[in-house]
Amino acid sequence: MKSYLKLTILILIVTFTSCQDVVDIEVQTAPSRLVIEASLDWEKGTLGNEQTIKLSTSKPYFDTTKNLGVIGASVKVTNDSNGDEFIFTDQNNGDYITTEFVPIINQSYTLEVIYNEENYTATETLMSVVDNVELSQSREDGSDDEALEIKTSFNDPEAEENFYLLKFNERGDLFSTFINVKDEFINGNEVSIIYEKEDDKDSNTFVFEPGDVVDVEVLGISEAYYDFIGILIAQSEGVGLFGTTPVSLKGNCVNLTNPDNYANGYFRLTEVVKKTYTFK
């Protein structure tokens, strides 16, 4: 019996180790594109005059080379009502910075980026956000009634249609969690968003613990950006059995010189409330 068992194990080992084939996967390629990260966020309680726009170029998925920023571009944002121009200065590392931006709620602005003699542009409106954001903790409202969770609460204005983006980032975590919300069915009511840590089998941490610190942001966003970020969030969560295959997601940056050579990224203007919560 012992000899038979040893022989069986040996056969299994040989079988599993001898059936290794190299499979070459053909990955679709795409032309390199300009990537515009133009998120002008005005934090409540600040002047909002210091803003940064990041420019880079896309690269193949499996390319492990460092993603170098674009230098030598011309970047400016214009107030569409009075024509005030805010020039973003090249920092020679892909960052373009201004310290003179003037944020005005409900004001329309236009971004212009000139790169490789091509003109990219986008227009957005600076959206407001509520100022009564409160954070608390509980164990009762999430999917696990024994796990700690953050409850983010605020009162939605009744007189207007509002769209929100909530960002949660645990200190020490490289990735943030985003939730987009619209007031279609909650207009004028108190809004409560629950954030509960997802299972992380790699780090063996499945729930929040007392002492954990989470940074929370609540942003007021436009309807167009709500739709854009909603698709991006869905694609980042992966494709399920019945999910839709991800497609190339275009932002609002248009190439006026060569429309086929569009840029990736989005030009957004938001007011934001930033808070930090430490679990007790």
C-alpha positions as CSV (number, residue, x, y, z in Angstrom):
1,M,0.0,0.0,0.0
2,K,2.8,2.4,0.8
3,S,4.6,1.6,-2.4
4,Y,1.5,2.2,-4.4
5,L,0.9,5.6,-2.7
6,K,4.4,6.7,-3.5
7,L,4.1,5.7,-7.1
8,T,0.8,7.6,-7.5
9,I,2.3,10.8,-6.0
10,L,5.3,10.5,-8.3
11,I,3.1,10.2,-11.4
12,L,1.1,13.3,-10.4
13,I,4.3,15.3,-9.9
14,V,5.6,14.3,-13.3
15,T,2.3,15.0,-14.9
16,F,2.0,18.5,-13.4
17,T,5.6,19.5,-14.1
18,S,5.8,18.2,-17.6
19,C,2.7,20.0,-19.0
20,Q,4.0,23.6,-19.0
21,D,3.6,25.4,-22.3
22,V,4.5,28.9,-23.1
23,V,1.5,30.8,-24.4
24,D,2.1,34.0,-26.4
25,I,-0.7,36.4,-25.8
26,E,-1.2,39.0,-28.5
27,V,-2.0,42.3,-26.9
28,Q,-3.6,45.1,-28.8
29,T,-1.5,48.2,-29.2
30,A,-2.6,51.8,-29.5
31,P,-0.8,55.0,-30.5
32,S,0.8,57.0,-27.7
33,R,-1.5,59.8,-26.6
34,L,-1.2,62.9,-24.5
35,V,-2.6,62.4,-21.0
36,I,-4.1,65.5,-19.4
37,E,-4.7,65.4,-15.6
38,A,-6.4,68.8,-15.0
39,S,-8.3,68.6,-11.7
40,L,-8.6,72.1,-10.3
41,D,-10.0,71.4,-6.9
42,W,-10.8,74.4,-4.6
43,E,-10.7,73.3,-1.0
44,K,-13.2,75.1,1.2
45,G,-11.5,77.6,3.5
46,T,-8.5,78.2,1.2
47,L,-7.9,80.7,-1.6
48,G,-7.7,78.0,-4.2
49,N,-5.1,80.0,-6.2
50,E,-2.5,77.3,-6.2
51,Q,-3.3,74.7,-8.9
52,T,-1.4,72.0,-10.8
53,I,-2.0,70.4,-14.2
54,K,-0.1,67.2,-15.1
55,L,0.8,66.2,-18.6
56,S,2.3,62.8,-19.7
57,T,2.0,60.4,-22.6
58,S,0.4,57.0,-22.6
59,K,2.4,53.8,-23.0
60,P,1.8,50.1,-23.7
61,Y,0.3,48.2,-20.8
62,F,3.3,45.9,-20.1
63,D,5.8,48.7,-20.6
64,T,7.7,49.0,-17.3
65,T,9.8,52.1,-18.2
66,K,9.3,55.1,-16.1
67,N,6.4,57.3,-17.3
68,L,8.2,60.6,-18.0
69,G,6.1,63.8,-17.9
70,V,5.6,66.0,-20.9
71,I,7.7,69.2,-21.0
72,G,7.7,72.1,-23.3
73,A,3.9,72.4,-23.6
74,S,1.9,75.6,-23.3
75,V,-0.9,75.4,-20.7
76,K,-3.5,78.0,-19.7
77,V,-7.0,78.3,-18.2
78,T,-9.3,81.1,-19.2
79,N,-12.3,82.6,-17.3
80,D,-15.0,82.5,-20.0
81,S,-16.9,85.5,-18.7
82,N,-14.2,88.2,-18.2
83,G,-11.4,86.7,-20.3
84,D,-8.9,86.4,-17.4
85,E,-6.1,84.1,-18.3
86,F,-4.1,81.9,-15.8
87,I,-0.8,80.7,-17.2
88,F,0.5,77.4,-15.8
89,T,4.3,77.4,-15.7
90,D,6.3,74.3,-16.9
91,Q,8.2,72.7,-14.0
92,N,10.2,70.5,-16.4
93,N,8.8,67.3,-14.9
94,G,5.3,67.1,-16.3
95,D,3.8,69.5,-13.8
96,Y,2.4,72.8,-14.8
97,I,1.7,75.2,-11.9
98,T,0.0,78.5,-11.3
99,T,-0.3,80.4,-8.0
100,E,-2.8,83.0,-9.4
101,F,-5.9,81.0,-10.2
102,V,-9.2,82.7,-9.1
103,P,-12.0,80.2,-8.5
104,I,-15.6,81.4,-8.9
105,I,-18.5,79.1,-8.2
106,N,-20.7,78.4,-11.3
107,Q,-18.2,80.0,-13.5
108,S,-17.2,78.4,-16.8
109,Y,-13.5,78.0,-17.6
110,T,-11.7,76.8,-20.7
111,L,-8.4,74.8,-20.7
112,E,-6.0,75.2,-23.6
113,V,-2.9,72.9,-24.0
114,I,-0.6,73.3,-27.0
115,Y,1.7,70.3,-27.4
116,N,3.6,69.2,-30.5
117,E,2.0,72.0,-32.5
118,E,-1.5,70.6,-31.7
119,N,-4.2,72.5,-29.8
120,Y,-6.2,70.6,-27.1
121,T,-9.1,72.3,-25.3
122,A,-11.9,71.5,-22.9
123,T,-14.5,73.6,-21.1
124,E,-16.0,72.9,-17.6
125,T,-17.9,74.8,-14.9
126,L,-16.7,75.1,-11.3
127,M,-19.3,73.3,-9.1
128,S,-20.0,74.0,-5.5
129,V,-20.2,71.5,-2.7
130,V,-22.1,71.3,0.6
131,D,-20.3,72.5,3.8
132,N,-22.1,70.5,6.4
133,V,-20.1,67.2,6.0
134,E,-20.0,65.1,9.1
135,L,-18.0,61.9,9.7
136,S,-18.9,59.2,12.3
137,Q,-18.2,55.5,12.8
138,S,-20.6,52.6,13.3
139,R,-20.9,48.8,13.0
140,E,-24.5,48.5,11.9
141,D,-25.0,49.9,8.4
142,G,-22.5,48.0,6.3
143,S,-22.5,44.5,4.9
144,D,-20.8,43.2,8.0
145,D,-22.6,44.2,11.2
146,E,-19.4,43.4,13.3
147,A,-17.0,45.5,11.2
148,L,-16.2,49.2,11.7
149,E,-17.2,51.6,9.0
150,I,-17.2,55.3,8.2
151,K,-20.5,57.1,7.7
152,T,-20.2,60.3,5.7
153,S,-23.3,62.5,6.1
154,F,-24.5,65.8,4.7
155,N,-27.7,67.7,3.8
156,D,-28.3,67.9,0.0
157,P,-29.7,71.3,-1.2
158,E,-33.3,71.1,-2.3
159,A,-33.2,74.0,-4.9
160,E,-30.7,72.5,-7.3
161,E,-29.6,69.3,-8.9
162,N,-26.3,68.0,-7.4
163,F,-23.7,65.5,-8.2
164,Y,-21.0,64.3,-5.8
165,L,-17.8,62.4,-5.8
166,L,-16.5,60.9,-2.5
167,K,-12.9,59.7,-2.1
168,F,-11.8,57.5,0.8
169,N,-8.1,56.8,1.4
170,E,-6.7,54.9,4.4
171,R,-3.4,56.2,5.5
172,G,-0.7,53.9,4.1
173,D,-2.8,52.6,1.3
174,L,-1.6,53.3,-2.2
175,F,-5.1,53.2,-3.7
176,S,-8.2,55.2,-2.9
177,T,-11.9,54.2,-3.1
178,F,-14.3,56.4,-5.1
179,I,-18.1,56.6,-4.9
180,N,-20.1,58.9,-7.2
181,V,-23.6,60.0,-6.0
182,K,-26.4,62.1,-7.5
183,D,-29.4,63.5,-5.7
184,E,-32.1,62.2,-8.1
185,F,-33.9,60.3,-5.4
186,I,-32.5,62.1,-2.3
187,N,-33.0,65.7,-3.3
188,G,-33.2,68.0,-0.2
189,N,-32.6,65.1,2.2
190,E,-29.8,64.0,4.4
191,V,-27.3,61.9,2.5
192,S,-25.4,59.1,4.3
193,I,-22.6,57.2,2.5
194,I,-21.1,54.1,4.2
195,Y,-17.5,53.1,3.5
196,E,-16.5,49.7,4.7
197,K,-13.0,48.1,4.1
198,E,-13.1,45.4,1.5
199,D,-11.4,42.0,2.0
200,D,-7.7,42.2,1.3
201,K,-6.3,38.6,1.3
202,D,-2.8,39.8,0.4
203,S,-2.4,41.8,3.6
204,N,-4.7,39.7,5.8
205,T,-6.6,42.8,6.9
206,F,-10.3,42.6,6.4
207,V,-11.8,45.3,8.7
208,F,-10.9,48.7,10.1
209,E,-9.3,48.7,13.6
210,P,-9.3,51.4,16.3
211,G,-6.5,53.8,15.4
212,D,-6.8,53.5,11.7
213,V,-6.9,56.8,9.9
214,V,-8.9,57.6,6.8
215,D,-8.8,60.8,4.7
216,V,-12.2,61.7,3.2
217,E,-13.0,64.1,0.4
218,V,-16.4,65.2,-0.8
219,L,-16.4,67.0,-4.2
220,G,-19.2,68.8,-6.0
221,I,-18.9,67.7,-9.7
222,S,-20.7,68.4,-12.9
223,E,-23.2,65.9,-14.5
224,A,-20.8,65.2,-17.3
225,Y,-18.0,64.3,-15.0
226,Y,-20.4,62.2,-12.9
227,D,-21.1,60.1,-16.0
228,F,-17.4,59.9,-16.9
229,I,-16.1,58.9,-13.4
230,G,-19.0,56.4,-13.1
231,I,-17.8,54.5,-16.1
232,L,-14.2,54.7,-14.9
233,I,-15.2,53.3,-11.5
234,A,-17.1,50.5,-13.1
235,Q,-14.2,49.5,-15.3
236,S,-11.7,49.7,-12.4
237,E,-13.7,47.1,-10.6
238,G,-13.1,44.5,-13.3
239,V,-15.3,42.6,-15.7
240,G,-17.7,40.1,-14.1
241,L,-19.3,37.1,-15.8
242,F,-22.1,39.2,-17.3
243,G,-20.1,42.5,-17.3
244,T,-19.5,44.7,-20.3
245,T,-16.0,44.6,-21.9
246,P,-14.2,47.8,-21.1
247,V,-13.7,50.2,-23.9
248,S,-11.5,53.2,-24.5
249,L,-12.9,56.0,-22.3
250,K,-12.7,59.5,-23.7
251,G,-12.6,62.6,-21.5
252,N,-13.6,66.1,-22.5
253,C,-10.3,67.2,-23.9
254,V,-10.7,67.7,-27.7
255,N,-7.8,68.1,-30.2
256,L,-8.8,71.0,-32.4
257,T,-5.8,70.5,-34.8
258,N,-6.2,66.8,-35.3
259,P,-9.5,65.4,-33.9
260,D,-8.4,61.8,-34.3
261,N,-5.4,62.3,-32.0
262,Y,-7.6,63.0,-28.9
263,A,-6.1,63.2,-25.5
264,N,-6.8,61.0,-22.5
265,G,-7.8,62.5,-19.2
266,Y,-10.4,65.1,-18.0
267,F,-10.6,68.8,-17.2
268,R,-12.7,69.3,-14.1
269,L,-13.3,72.1,-11.7
270,T,-14.7,71.3,-8.2
271,E,-15.2,72.6,-4.7
272,V,-14.1,70.1,-2.2
273,V,-14.4,69.4,1.6
274,K,-11.5,67.5,3.1
275,K,-11.7,65.8,6.4
276,T,-9.8,63.1,8.4
277,Y,-11.3,60.4,10.6
278,T,-9.5,58.3,13.2
279,F,-11.3,55.2,14.4
280,K,-12.0,54.9,18.1
